[in-house]
Amino acid sequence: MKVKFLIISTLLLLSATVSAQYKEYVFGLKMGPSWNWMSSGNQSVHNNQTLVSFNYGLFGERYLSEKFAISSGLTMNHLRGDYDFRSKRSILEGVMPEYDVNVTRSLKATYLCVPVLFKAKIVDLGDFDCFVMGGLDFGFRLKAEAKDDYLIGVYYHQDKDYASVKKEFKQLHASFDLGLGAEYQIRKSVKVFGQFVYNRAVTNLTSLDYSKNDGPVLLPNYFAFEFGVLF
């Protein structure tokens, strides 16, 4: 009887020790620069240059065990793009005929994103951890503005200011995230972290129908370095 009691007590003690090694719920803030470019699955977009932007957000993690967690939150994602695509344009809209031309666009769009990520620690060195993560990102469009340049014969059109192009972009879009990062514990319940993230859209960003030559299949990408704090 004493042996059984000793075994049960030992198991309970070990279980309590393991559970004390990690917090079940963790919350954090993150921010960092991103490098944005555009691509397309049907070659309807030509990217001109990579543009730097900035993302920030807050998130929470639910640890299923000491090394595995599910993460979600809210991220403000500022997409930037400089790209070419084919579309119909007119010298005087609604009056003169439309022509199929090459349009150069500078895009500024803002999406409120909700990631659903799976996180796994791959290296544990006491106060220092390395992890990988992956999952889906669901975005809700808040703003979309653009400046367009195009040439019709000898007529050259160039927008001076950004104008709203919300109607040309879908309200919702989805992308996937892959990341690699590291955490360092600076206090008992506080960690700082840094992570590299690759994001690529899996749904067409634009609402225009390319089959009718109205617009491209637009797939934004970005590579980001994010840093922040965990509580």
Secondary structure in CASP SS format (residue, H / E / C, confidence):
PFRMAT SS
TARGET T0000
AUTHOR 0000-0000-0000
METHOD secondary structure of the structure
MODEL  1
M C 1.00
K H 1.00
V H 1.00
K H 1.00
F H 1.00
L H 1.00
I H 1.00
I H 1.00
S H 1.00
T H 1.00
L H 1.00
L H 1.00
L H 1.00
L H 1.00
S H 1.00
A H 1.00
T H 1.00
V H 1.00
S H 1.00
A C 1.00
Q C 1.00
Y C 1.00
K C 1.00
E C 1.00
Y E 1.00
V E 1.00
F E 1.00
G E 1.00
L E 1.00
K E 1.00
M E 1.00
G E 1.00
P E 1.00
S E 1.00
W E 1.00
N E 1.00
W E 1.00
M E 1.00
S E 1.00
S C 1.00
G C 1.00
N C 1.00
Q C 1.00
S C 1.00
V E 1.00
H E 1.00
N E 1.00
N C 1.00
Q C 1.00
T C 1.00
L E 1.00
V E 1.00
S E 1.00
F E 1.00
N E 1.00
Y E 1.00
G E 1.00
L E 1.00
F E 1.00
G E 1.00
E E 1.00
R E 1.00
Y E 1.00
L C 1.00
S C 1.00
E C 1.00
K C 1.00
F E 1.00
A E 1.00
I E 1.00
S E 1.00
S E 1.00
G E 1.00
L E 1.00
T E 1.00
M E 1.00
N E 1.00
H E 1.00
L E 1.00
R E 1.00
G E 1.00
D E 1.00
Y E 1.00
D E 1.00
F E 1.00
R E 1.00
S E 1.00
K E 1.00
R E 1.00
S E 1.00
I C 1.00
L C 1.00
E C 1.00
G C 1.00
V C 1.00
M C 1.00
P C 1.00
E E 1.00
Y E 1.00
D E 1.00
V E 1.00
N E 1.00
V E 1.00
T E 1.00
R E 1.00
S E 1.00
L E 1.00
K E 1.00
A E 1.00
T E 1.00
Y E 1.00
L E 1.00
C E 1.00
V E 1.00
P E 1.00
V E 1.00
L E 1.00
F E 1.00
K E 1.00
A E 1.00
K E 1.00
I E 1.00
V E 1.00
D E 1.00
L E 1.00
G C 1.00
D C 1.00
F E 1.00
D E 1.00
C E 1.00
F E 1.00
V E 1.00
M E 1.00
G E 1.00
G E 1.00
L E 1.00
D E 1.00
F E 1.00
G E 1.00
F E 1.00
R E 1.00
L E 1.00
K E 1.00
A E 1.00
E E 1.00
A E 1.00
K E 1.00
D E 1.00
D E 1.00
Y E 1.00
L E 1.00
I E 1.00
G C 1.00
V C 1.00
Y E 1.00
Y E 1.00
H E 1.00
Q E 1.00
D C 1.00
K C 1.00
D C 1.00
Y C 1.00
A E 1.00
S E 1.00
V C 1.00
K H 1.00
K H 1.00
E H 1.00
F E 1.00
K C 1.00
Q C 1.00
L E 1.00
H E 1.00
A E 1.00
S E 1.00
F E 1.00
D E 1.00
L E 1.00
G E 1.00
L E 1.00
G E 1.00
A E 1.00
E E 1.00
Y E 1.00
Q E 1.00
I E 1.00
R E 1.00
K C 1.00
S C 1.00
V E 1.00
K E 1.00
V E 1.00
F E 1.00
G E 1.00
Q E 1.00
F E 1.00
V E 1.00
Y E 1.00
N E 1.00
R E 1.00
A E 1.00
V C 1.00
T C 1.00
N C 1.00
L C 1.00
T E 1.00
S C 1.00
L C 1.00
D C 1.00
Y H 1.00
S H 1.00
K H 1.00
N C 1.00
D C 1.00
G C 1.00
P C 1.00
V C 1.00
L C 1.00
L E 1.00
P E 1.00
N E 1.00
Y E 1.00
F E 1.00
A E 1.00
F E 1.00
E E 1.00
F E 1.00
G E 1.00
V E 1.00
L E 1.00
F C 1.00
END
